[in-house]
Amino acid sequence: MIRSQTHARRIAALLLAAGLAGCVPPAAAPVSAPPPPAAAAPVAVDPSHIESDAMIATSIAATPGLNTLAAELRTAELDALLAGNGPYTLFAPTDTAFTRLAPGIAGDLLAPENRAALVALLRYHIVPGVMTTEQLTQRIQAGGGRTVLTTLGGQPITATLTGDVITLTSVTGNRSYVEAADVAQANGVIHVVNGVLVPTLPQ
């Protein structure tokens, strides 16, 4: 039990440290260092290939560039939730977003002892109901420059605008930016984001 708690604290600390390093808006993204020779570069997500009549879980599993998220949803058994009626708004981190975490963390999250942290992390990217960028922008403007969304995990995300880019800030202070918005689905909507939002995780 002590070992499990220690491992969970390590995961939480590393996720928070990686998250606080932050992302930048898509238009201002710097050129990152090339991956090691043995590593394949993450594939960019092409939202035009996502079928609008599919369920969210089906689209995530079938879309290149969202492989890490798909594997984590299966491990956390949240793919069944996103295959249901919903509706849901999913802020979907890309494979590139997961590479911004500390080395090995994305894989560690799949370990059985880290399931609670994984479930909390993924539920933090899901908001009940359909929230389009138009609706988000209207709420941000009505809120004087910000609005708060309550996730399935019960923890809030703050949405603001950086220029015309939807910016999401977690309760732990890290940010993520919407790269591809309003991907309509049969049971909701997907917004592809360039960072992993970090909630307060169980320890």
C-alpha positions in Angstrom: 0.0 0.0 0.0 2.8 2.4 0.9 4.6 1.6 -2.3 1.4 2.3 -4.3 0.9 5.6 -2.6 4.5 6.6 -3.2 4.2 5.7 -6.9 0.9 7.7 -7.2 2.6 10.7 -5.6 5.5 10.5 -8.1 3.0 10.3 -11.0 1.1 13.3 -9.7 4.3 15.3 -9.1 5.8 14.6 -12.5 2.5 15.3 -14.3 2.2 18.7 -12.5 5.9 19.6 -13.3 5.4 18.7 -16.9 2.1 20.5 -17.1 3.5 23.7 -15.6 6.1 23.8 -18.2 3.2 24.8 -20.4 2.2 24.8 -24.0 2.1 27.8 -26.4 -0.7 28.8 -28.7 -0.6 26.9 -32.0 0.3 29.9 -34.0 3.3 30.7 -31.8 4.5 27.1 -31.3 8.3 26.9 -31.4 10.1 24.2 -33.4 10.8 21.4 -31.1 14.0 19.3 -31.0 13.8 16.2 -33.3 13.0 12.9 -31.6 15.7 10.4 -31.0 16.5 8.3 -34.1 14.6 5.3 -32.7 11.4 7.2 -32.0 8.8 7.9 -34.7 7.6 11.5 -34.8 4.0 11.8 -33.7 1.4 12.1 -36.5 -0.5 15.3 -36.8 -4.3 15.0 -36.3 -6.3 15.6 -39.4 -9.9 16.4 -38.2 -11.2 16.3 -41.7 -10.9 12.5 -41.6 -13.1 12.1 -38.5 -16.6 11.0 -39.3 -19.3 13.2 -37.9 -21.8 10.4 -37.5 -19.4 8.3 -35.3 -19.3 8.1 -31.5 -16.5 9.9 -29.8 -14.8 6.7 -28.6 -14.8 5.3 -32.1 -13.3 8.4 -33.7 -10.5 8.6 -31.0 -9.6 4.9 -31.6 -9.6 5.4 -35.4 -7.7 8.7 -35.7 -3.9 8.8 -36.2 -2.3 11.2 -33.8 -4.7 10.3 -31.0 -3.2 6.8 -30.3 -2.0 7.6 -26.7 -5.4 9.0 -25.7 -7.2 6.0 -27.2 -4.9 3.5 -25.3 -5.5 5.4 -22.0 -9.3 5.6 -22.5 -9.3 1.8 -23.0 -7.2 1.2 -20.0 -9.3 3.4 -17.8 -12.5 1.8 -19.3 -13.7 5.3 -20.3 -14.1 4.3 -23.9 -17.4 2.8 -23.1 -18.6 6.1 -21.6 -17.6 8.0 -24.8 -19.4 5.3 -26.9 -22.6 6.1 -25.0 -25.3 8.6 -25.8 -23.8 11.5 -23.9 -23.6 14.2 -25.1 -20.0 15.0 -24.2 -17.4 17.6 -25.0 -14.0 16.0 -25.2 -10.8 18.1 -25.1 -8.6 15.5 -26.8 -4.8 15.8 -26.2 -2.7 14.7 -29.2 0.1 12.2 -29.1 2.4 15.2 -29.3 0.8 16.6 -26.2 1.6 13.5 -24.3 5.3 13.7 -25.4 5.5 17.0 -23.4 5.1 15.0 -20.2 8.1 13.7 -18.4 9.7 10.7 -20.2 7.9 7.5 -19.4 4.9 9.1 -17.7 2.4 8.3 -20.5 3.4 4.7 -20.2 3.4 4.7 -16.4 -0.2 5.9 -16.4 -1.2 2.6 -18.0 0.1 0.6 -15.0 -2.6 -0.9 -12.8 -1.3 0.9 -9.7 -1.9 4.3 -11.4 -5.4 3.6 -12.6 -7.0 6.2 -10.2 -4.6 8.9 -11.5 -5.3 7.9 -15.1 -9.1 8.0 -14.6 -8.9 11.4 -12.9 -6.7 12.8 -15.6 -9.0 11.6 -18.4 -12.3 12.6 -16.8 -10.7 16.1 -16.4 -10.8 16.4 -20.2 -14.5 15.6 -20.5 -17.3 18.1 -20.0 -20.9 17.0 -19.9 -23.0 18.4 -22.8 -22.0 20.0 -26.1 -19.8 23.1 -25.9 -18.8 24.5 -29.3 -16.2 27.2 -29.7 -18.9 29.7 -30.5 -20.7 28.9 -27.3 -17.4 29.0 -25.4 -16.4 32.3 -26.9 -19.9 33.8 -26.0 -19.5 32.5 -22.4 -16.0 33.9 -22.1 -17.1 37.3 -23.4 -20.2 37.3 -21.1 -17.9 36.4 -18.2 -15.6 39.4 -18.7 -12.9 37.4 -20.4 -13.2 34.0 -18.8 -15.6 31.1 -18.1 -15.4 28.1 -15.9 -16.3 24.6 -17.1 -17.0 21.7 -14.7 -15.6 18.4 -15.9 -16.8 14.9 -15.3 -14.3 14.6 -12.6 -15.9 17.5 -10.7 -12.9 19.8 -11.0 -13.1 23.1 -13.0 -11.3 24.2 -16.1 -11.0 27.9 -16.9 -11.5 28.9 -20.5 -10.1 32.2 -21.9 -9.0 33.5 -25.2 -5.4 34.1 -26.4 -6.1 36.1 -29.5 -8.8 34.0 -31.1 -7.5 30.7 -29.7 -9.5 29.0 -26.9 -7.1 28.6 -24.0 -7.8 26.1 -21.2 -6.2 26.5 -17.7 -6.3 23.7 -15.2 -6.7 23.9 -11.4 -3.0 23.2 -11.1 -2.1 26.1 -13.3 -1.0 24.5 -16.6 -2.4 25.5 -20.0 -3.5 23.9 -23.2 -4.7 25.4 -26.4 -7.3 24.2 -28.9 -5.7 23.3 -32.2 -8.7 21.8 -34.0 -12.2 22.8 -32.9 -15.7 21.7 -33.3 -15.3 18.2 -34.6 -18.9 17.2 -34.5 -19.8 13.7 -33.3 -23.0 11.6 -32.9 -22.7 11.9 -29.2 -21.0 15.3 -28.8 -18.0 17.2 -30.0 -14.2 16.9 -29.9 -11.8 19.8 -29.6 -8.2 18.7 -30.3 -5.8 20.3 -27.8 -2.0 20.6 -27.7 -1.4 19.9 -24.0 -2.5 17.5 -21.3 -4.5 19.3 -18.6 -3.5 18.3 -15.1 -6.1 18.2 -12.3 -5.5 17.7 -8.6 -4.7 14.0 -8.6 -5.4 11.3 -6.0 -2.4 10.4 -4.0 
